[in-house]
């Protein structure tokens, strides 16, 4: 009888373990985005600051998108979420503004050789640049001491970067960097940021395009239009929309364009989107608006939701555990192992 009880017990526990393991594995592989840097949020273990950074885990890749405004705060927030910066497939620095790139010094201290994609800013760009020496006019009548490089410049002049030694690849046009993963390269035409180059991350999934934006200086609607060339079904957008100082008519127009023209499924704005824009987008998108404050992890897929909403596949209650322990205690087969041979952890 006791052997039968033990067999049943082991079968039940084994089945539960397999189901729980499957659920854990599925959770680990589920596409998701985690906000690591922002100025609003409710995670008390993290520090709010102006800037943006997010970890995107999707299509089998772990992508760090931007690094925030302060290396120490970025380091604290990364540690609070248990993010291992040594296990990144690549990094995207959306644009040169310091509230998006300053944490790169901490990133490089942890993972100095990680591949970083950054916009090709051109001559004197923050991320470095190579330019043919023919870019400047020459006067051969001048004496050598008055001429650049003594009159014999190298064919290519290499401009430095604020991230010396970093493995940076410059992107000057929209480029697919991995299967289904594209960096959208656009240039701002807005006053104050005219000619600023910015990268946005577009991932083509079975549910449509997942789009992560930094500040949207070129215009969120222009970025979405470019993403729609990859796949007209825009499933999810996260990041900053640069409407922090915009007036209500502009905000309403953009909210309507995203919802009615591009028919975006879900929206999770953050950073420089702006408080009035949060309110307008929440009103426009209703239950398809997703909160994305600091520390939030959003599981993507058909119905993006916060990771804390996930429920375990198998729930074992306390009464079941007491019964299982009683069966174990009665079993002669485990008597040689003594008390505590098999320990069951409480499932919450």
Buried (B, 14 or more C-beta within 10 A) or exposed (E): EEEEBBEEBBEBBEEBEEEBEEBEEEBEEBBBBBBBBBBBBEBEEBBBBBBBBBBBBBBEBBBBBBBBBBBEBBBBBBEBBEBEBEEBBBBBBBBBBBBBBBBBBBBBEBBEEBBBBBBBBEEEBBBBBEBEBEEEEEEEEEEEEEBEEEBEBEEEBEBEBBBEEBBBBBBEEBBEBBEBBBBBBBBBEEEEBEEBBBBBBBBBBEBBBBBBBBBBBBBBBBBBBBBBEBBEBBBBBBBBBBBBEBEEEEBBEBBEBBBEEBEBBBBBBBBBBBEBBBEBBBEBBEEBBBBBBBBBBBBBBEEBBBBEEBEEBBEBEEEBBEEBBEBBEEBEEBEEEEEEEEEEEEBE
